[in-house]
Amino acid sequence: MAEAIVAGLLRGGLVEPDRIVASHPRPERRAELEATHHIRAVAANADAVRDADLVILAIKPQMLGRVGRDLAPVLRPGQLVLSILAGATTKALTSALGHDQVVRSMPNTPARLGRGMTVWYATPATTAEQRAQAAALLGSLGAQLEVDDERLVAMATAVSGTGPTYVFLVMEALIDAAVHLGFARHVAHDLVVETLEGSTLFAKQSGMHPAELRNMVTSPGGTSAAALHELESGRLRTVLSDAVWAAFRRTVELGEQLEATIEPPSDVPRGSG
Ligand SMILES: NC(=O)c1ccc[n+]([C@@H]2O[C@H](COP(=O)([O-])OP(=O)(O)OC[C@H]3O[C@@H](n4cnc5c(N)ncnc54)[C@H](OP(=O)(O)O)[C@@H]3O)[C@@H](O)[C@H]2O)c1
């Protein structure tokens, strides 16, 4: 995801490559990042943030405590830390970093193509300029939405953050069904992917409710009606709703676990003053 953000920033011309510093513990990964994006890559996290206006945190949530201990001594007031860590609350982030100018964001994987959806929340200590900076950065990954209640980021984690997973499973199931009918796999793939893409575009451009779009093609006694009967009997809507709720509960649980395990750095001045 960090690499997707770097690619988005460079693609959008928001930042010159020589203004981006990445940090990664493995030398081969650093060499790869430097060669691909013409940015600088360093081994120590502290070296990457020292002169930065904006620090992007893209490690796995369970690394927050360790990376927080690297960054806390060097972070200073005026720097904005933007986290994409699933579940990590601003309470866990500010506590791990000893820093209160923080954005909690939730992008999704289509961000890699500049077609992502990111929902984000900024702590009250952030300035208007920092929030504008966050909006510009996240806008380079696709659509972005700032919310004034952090719980909405946790909710978005279950809808748009995890959303591509639901779509990919549906995609895979439809491809397998088409293969079962007798299509060659590559043909089945194209039929399904084009149908999903076209339907999404249709829903987006027409602005019509999905039920209206569906009713338009559901003729009495027709093929869609027969298929819809099976989908409803199989409780598709309930299963999807249960999946979204399960992802939401897990997001909240991850946040609570992080808050409980992270100890604030003791020797660092807190807050941005
Ligand atoms: N993937 C998604 O769809 C998605 C969407 C929204 C948010 N997120 C969030 O984005 C974050 C990253 O996810 P990801 O899928 O990009 O995971 P990832 O590919 O594993 O990226 C994490 C990177 O951090 C590196 N790392 C490990 N220890 C480090 C340390 N001490 N200092 C600096 N870097 C270190 C890892 O190195 P190694 O390769 O050596 O392990 C890896 O390159 C997660 O918190 C996730 O919740 C992901």
The ligand as a Tripos MOL2 file, in Angstrom:
@<TRIPOS>MOLECULE
LIG
   48    52     1     0     0
SMALL
NO_CHARGES

@<TRIPOS>ATOM
      1 N1         -3.7130   -4.1550    1.5730 N.am      1 LIG1
      2 C1         -4.8430   -3.4640    1.7140 C.2       1 LIG1
      3 O1         -5.8240   -3.6000    0.9860 O.2       1 LIG1
      4 C2         -4.9550   -2.4030    2.7560 C.ar      1 LIG1
      5 C3         -5.9930   -1.4910    2.6730 C.ar      1 LIG1
      6 C4         -6.0820   -0.5040    3.6400 C.ar      1 LIG1
      7 C5         -5.1580   -0.4560    4.6510 C.ar      1 LIG1
      8 N2         -4.1800   -1.3820    4.7130 N.ar      1 LIG1
      9 C6         -3.2070   -1.3020    5.8120 C.3       1 LIG1
     10 O2         -1.9700   -0.9670    5.2330 O.3       1 LIG1
     11 C7         -0.9290   -1.4810    6.0480 C.3       1 LIG1
     12 C8          0.0890   -2.1790    5.1590 C.3       1 LIG1
     13 O3         -0.5680   -3.2310    4.4870 O.3       1 LIG1
     14 P1          0.1160   -3.9250    3.2400 P.3       1 LIG1
     15 O4         -0.9130   -4.8370    2.6730 O.co2     1 LIG1
     16 O5          0.7580   -2.8920    2.3670 O.co2     1 LIG1
     17 O6          1.2210   -4.7960    4.0140 O.3       1 LIG1
     18 P2          2.7560   -5.1330    3.6040 P.3       1 LIG1
     19 O7          2.8290   -5.3190    2.1330 O.co2     1 LIG1
     20 O8          3.1980   -6.2420    4.4990 O.co2     1 LIG1
     21 O9          3.5140   -3.7960    3.9650 O.3       1 LIG1
     22 C9          4.1120   -3.5420    5.2010 C.3       1 LIG1
     23 C10         5.5510   -3.2250    4.9340 C.3       1 LIG1
     24 O10         6.1940   -2.8090    6.1490 O.3       1 LIG1
     25 C11         7.4760   -3.3940    6.1590 C.3       1 LIG1
     26 N3          8.0450   -3.4380    7.5200 N.ar      1 LIG1
     27 C12         8.0970   -4.4820    8.3770 C.ar      1 LIG1
     28 N4          8.7070   -4.1150    9.5070 N.ar      1 LIG1
     29 C13         9.0620   -2.8260    9.3840 C.ar      1 LIG1
     30 C14         9.7360   -1.9110   10.2230 C.ar      1 LIG1
     31 N5         10.1440   -2.2330   11.4580 N.pl3     1 LIG1
     32 N6          9.9650   -0.6690    9.7520 N.ar      1 LIG1
     33 C15         9.5470   -0.3020    8.5320 C.ar      1 LIG1
     34 N7          8.8860   -1.1310    7.6880 N.ar      1 LIG1
     35 C16         8.6460   -2.3770    8.1110 C.ar      1 LIG1
     36 C17         7.2180   -4.7850    5.6220 C.3       1 LIG1
     37 O11         8.4290   -5.4250    5.2710 O.3       1 LIG1
     38 P3          8.4860   -6.9790    4.8850 P.3       1 LIG1
     39 O12         8.0330   -7.0390    3.4660 O.co2     1 LIG1
     40 O13         9.9140   -7.3200    5.0540 O.co2     1 LIG1
     41 O14         7.5860   -7.6800    5.8380 O.co2     1 LIG1
     42 C18         6.3440   -4.4480    4.4110 C.3       1 LIG1
     43 O15         7.0780   -4.0610    3.2920 O.3       1 LIG1
     44 C19        -1.5730   -2.4190    7.0620 C.3       1 LIG1
     45 O16        -1.5670   -1.7920    8.3270 O.3       1 LIG1
     46 C20        -2.9770   -2.6020    6.5670 C.3       1 LIG1
     47 O17        -3.8920   -2.7180    7.6270 O.3       1 LIG1
     48 C21        -4.0340   -2.3290    3.7720 C.ar      1 LIG1
@<TRIPOS>BOND
     1     1     2 1
     2     2     3 2
     3     2     4 1
     4     4     5 ar
     5     4    48 ar
     6     5     6 ar
     7     6     7 ar
     8     7     8 ar
     9     8     9 1
    10     8    48 ar
    11     9    10 1
    12     9    46 1
    13    10    11 1
    14    11    12 1
    15    11    44 1
    16    12    13 1
    17    13    14 1
    18    14    15 2
    19    14    16 1
    20    14    17 1
    21    17    18 1
    22    18    19 2
    23    18    20 1
    24    18    21 1
    25    21    22 1
    26    22    23 1
    27    23    24 1
    28    23    42 1
    29    24    25 1
    30    25    26 1
    31    25    36 1
    32    26    27 ar
    33    26    35 ar
    34    27    28 ar
    35    28    29 ar
    36    29    30 ar
    37    29    35 ar
    38    30    31 1
    39    30    32 ar
    40    32    33 ar
    41    33    34 ar
    42    34    35 ar
    43    36    37 1
    44    36    42 1
    45    37    38 1
    46    38    39 2
    47    38    40 1
    48    38    41 1
    49    42    43 1
    50    44    45 1
    51    44    46 1
    52    46    47 1
@<TRIPOS>SUBSTRUCTURE
     1 LIG1         1 GROUP 0 **** ****
